[in-house]
Amino acid sequence: MSATTYWEKRVLDSVFRNVNPFTVDIAYVGLAVINGEAEPIEYVELQHADYSRKPVTWAAADATGRMNNADDIIWAPTTNWGTVTIAFLADAAQGGNWLFTTGIGYVNTGAGSKIVVDVDSLYVT
């Protein structure tokens, strides 16, 4: 995953300037789609009654500084969400700030489909 500018600024201010020490109690995974054909590319979080961000349980960071999800993360749409292209980590279940983003290809959704992030496949470094 790639850190957002928000994340980078908060970490730098916290580490080097002791400004508003920065912690994230719970990180949530969200899904987004490309917003039309605007330049630069913008992403918009899904807005469906059957969609919500999912909390992440993290395994301990390893010796390389990498931290993985400890459990599967699953969405099971009951409606068509369109083509999902981005997963992101946020610091709140709704609203809040995007911390990291990653492309996930073009995932078509619909009633009865599943989007699964397998254990150990979501990681931050």
C-alpha positions in Angstrom: 0.0 0.0 0.0 1.1 3.5 -0.6 1.0 6.1 2.1 -1.2 9.1 1.6 0.1 12.7 2.0 -2.0 13.0 5.1 -0.3 9.9 6.7 3.2 11.1 5.8 2.6 14.6 7.2 1.1 13.3 10.4 4.0 10.8 11.0 6.7 13.3 10.2 5.1 15.9 12.5 4.7 13.3 15.3 8.2 11.8 15.0 10.3 14.9 14.4 8.4 17.7 15.9 6.4 16.0 18.7 3.3 17.6 17.2 0.0 15.8 18.1 1.4 12.3 18.7 -0.2 10.2 16.1 -1.8 6.8 16.7 -4.6 4.9 14.9 -6.6 2.9 17.4 -8.4 0.9 14.7 -7.7 0.9 11.0 -10.6 0.2 8.5 -10.4 -1.1 5.0 -12.6 0.6 2.5 -13.2 0.2 -1.2 -13.4 2.8 -3.9 -14.1 3.3 -7.6 -12.6 5.7 -10.2 -14.7 8.9 -10.4 -15.4 9.2 -14.2 -12.6 10.2 -16.5 -11.4 13.3 -14.6 -7.8 14.2 -14.6 -6.0 13.8 -12.3 -7.7 10.5 -11.4 -10.0 10.7 -8.4 -11.3 7.9 -6.3 -14.7 7.8 -4.6 -15.6 5.5 -1.8 -18.5 3.2 -2.4 -21.9 4.6 -1.3 -24.2 1.6 -1.0 -26.6 0.6 1.8 -24.9 -2.9 1.9 -21.4 -1.6 2.0 -19.3 -0.6 5.0 -15.6 -0.3 5.9 -14.2 -3.4 7.6 -11.9 -3.2 10.7 -8.5 -4.7 10.4 -6.8 -6.9 13.0 -3.1 -6.8 12.6 -0.4 -9.4 13.3 2.7 -8.1 15.0 5.2 -6.4 12.7 8.0 -8.7 11.5 11.7 -8.1 11.5 11.5 -6.4 8.1 9.1 -3.8 9.3 6.1 -5.3 7.5 2.7 -5.8 9.2 0.0 -8.1 7.8 -3.7 -8.5 8.4 -4.3 -11.4 10.9 -7.8 -12.3 9.6 -9.7 -12.5 6.3 -11.6 -9.4 5.4 -14.8 -10.1 3.4 -17.5 -8.0 1.7 -20.6 -9.8 0.3 -22.6 -7.4 -1.9 -26.3 -7.8 -2.1 -26.5 -5.2 -4.9 -24.2 -4.2 -7.8 -21.4 -2.0 -6.6 -19.9 -1.5 -10.0 -16.2 -2.1 -10.7 -14.1 -1.6 -7.6 -10.5 -0.5 -8.3 -9.0 0.7 -5.0 -8.7 -0.5 -1.5 -7.7 1.9 1.2 -7.0 2.1 5.0 -8.8 4.8 6.9 -8.7 5.9 10.6 -12.4 5.7 11.1 -15.4 3.5 10.3 -16.9 6.4 8.4 -15.4 9.7 7.3 -12.0 10.2 8.8 -8.8 10.2 6.7 -7.4 7.8 4.1 -4.0 6.6 5.4 -2.9 4.2 2.6 -4.2 3.2 -0.8 -3.6 0.4 -3.2 -4.9 -0.6 -6.6 -6.7 -4.0 -6.7 -7.3 -4.2 -10.5 -10.8 -4.1 -11.8 -13.1 -6.2 -9.5 -16.7 -6.5 -10.8 -19.3 -6.8 -8.1 -22.9 -7.9 -8.0 -25.4 -9.7 -5.8 -23.9 -12.9 -4.6 -20.3 -12.0 -5.3 -17.6 -11.7 -2.7 -14.5 -9.5 -2.3 -12.0 -11.3 0.0 -8.7 -10.0 1.4 -7.1 -13.2 2.5 -5.1 -13.3 5.8 -1.6 -12.0 5.4 -2.3 -10.5 2.0 -2.9 -6.9 3.2 0.3 -5.3 4.5 1.9 -2.1 5.3 5.6 -1.4 5.6 
